[in-house]
């Protein structure tokens, strides 16, 4: 008598997909449950917020040719810089880290709604970078803006 160790296709698929589903669910749960602080911006002091330095991520903007209208913004080097008022004074600009304080994903600025969104887990932030809804537990890190003549520097 011939002995077979064959498994029916439906039983095989049930076994394989059930195992894969369990692995996928556990990976997703672990990713969303991550409460670690993101890696700080180079040169910054972890745990600080207003006036935090951007260190080596700093950049300059020529105000006579860039970011001229209210709500114009530039996103680069892990920083989002927004013109929030007229005039070339530091208080006319907001600079924040684009790193979400929840799990370190990149936050995007929506200039039509004047708000920030972390698409990874759904945290939203107001026009000033303050937390609107989580899972993030705090607002975006604000950075220092300095202006000399027509050159703006984010530090």
RAFENUR-V687414 format. One record per residue. RES is the residue in one letter. PSI is psi in whole degrees, 0 to 359 (NA if undefined). D_LAST is the distance of its C-alpha to the last C-alpha in Angstrom with 1 decimal. Layout:
RES_PSI_D_LAST / RES_PSI_D_LAST
This chain:
X_134_80.8 / X_131_77.4 / X_131_74.4 / X_146_71.1 / X_31_67.6 / X_143_66.4 / X_138_64.1 / X_146_64.4 / X_316_61.5 / X_320_60.6 / X_319_60.6 / X_312_58.3 / X_320_55.8 / X_318_55.8 / X_313_55.2 / X_311_52.3 / X_327_50.5 / X_318_50.9 / X_318_49.2 / X_320_46.4 / X_318_45.8 / X_319_45.5 / X_314_43.0 / X_315_40.8 / X_317_40.9 / X_324_40.0 / X_316_37.0 / X_318_35.7 / X_319_36.3 / X_320_34.4 / X_319_31.4 / X_338_31.2 / X_0_31.9 / X_115_28.8 / X_14_27.1 / X_147_24.8 / X_147_21.2 / X_162_19.0 / X_128_17.5 / X_156_14.1 / X_138_11.0 / X_132_11.0 / X_2_9.7 / X_166_9.7 / X_112_12.6 / X_142_15.1 / X_354_16.6 / X_162_14.0 / X_271_13.0 / X_137_11.8 / X_11_8.7 / X_144_7.9 / X_142_5.1 / X_355_4.9 / X_229_6.2 / X_352_8.4 / X_354_7.8 / X_153_5.0 / X_166_7.4 / X_156_9.0 / X_137_11.8 / X_109_15.0 / X_344_16.1 / X_350_19.6 / X_348_20.1 / X_156_17.7 / X_54_17.1 / X_329_19.8 / X_151_21.7 / X_135_21.0 / X_0_20.2 / X_149_19.1 / X_160_16.3 / X_136_14.5 / X_113_14.2 / X_158_12.9 / X_31_11.4 / X_18_11.9 / X_143_9.9 / X_123_12.0 / X_128_11.2 / X_138_14.3 / X_122_15.9 / X_351_17.8 / X_166_19.6 / X_160_21.0 / X_151_19.6 / X_61_16.6 / X_155_15.1 / X_324_11.9 / X_351_14.4 / X_2_15.6 / X_152_12.8 / X_129_11.9 / X_128_9.1 / X_156_10.4 / X_140_10.9 / X_11_14.0 / X_121_15.6 / X_131_18.5 / X_352_18.9 / X_301_22.6 / X_14_23.0 / X_10_19.9 / X_168_21.0 / X_130_19.0 / X_141_18.9 / X_148_19.8 / X_132_19.4 / X_101_22.7 / X_342_22.4 / X_335_26.1 / X_357_25.9 / X_51_22.4 / X_166_22.0 / X_146_20.5 / X_135_22.9 / X_105_22.9 / X_339_26.0 / X_316_26.6 / X_3_27.9 / X_8_27.7 / X_141_25.1 / X_149_24.2 / X_144_21.4 / X_180_21.7 / X_339_20.0 / X_6_17.5 / X_358_16.9 / X_151_19.6 / X_130_22.2 / X_310_25.4 / X_148_27.3 / X_186_27.0 / X_352_27.6 / X_148_24.0 / X_352_24.3 / X_170_21.0 / X_180_18.5 / X_151_15.3 / X_123_12.2 / X_146_10.2 / X_164_6.4 / X_134_5.2 / X_129_6.3 / X_144_7.6 / X_132_10.8 / X_109_13.1 / X_241_16.3 / X_17_16.0 / X_122_12.7 / X_136_9.8 / X_131_6.2 / X_126_3.8 / X_NA_0.0
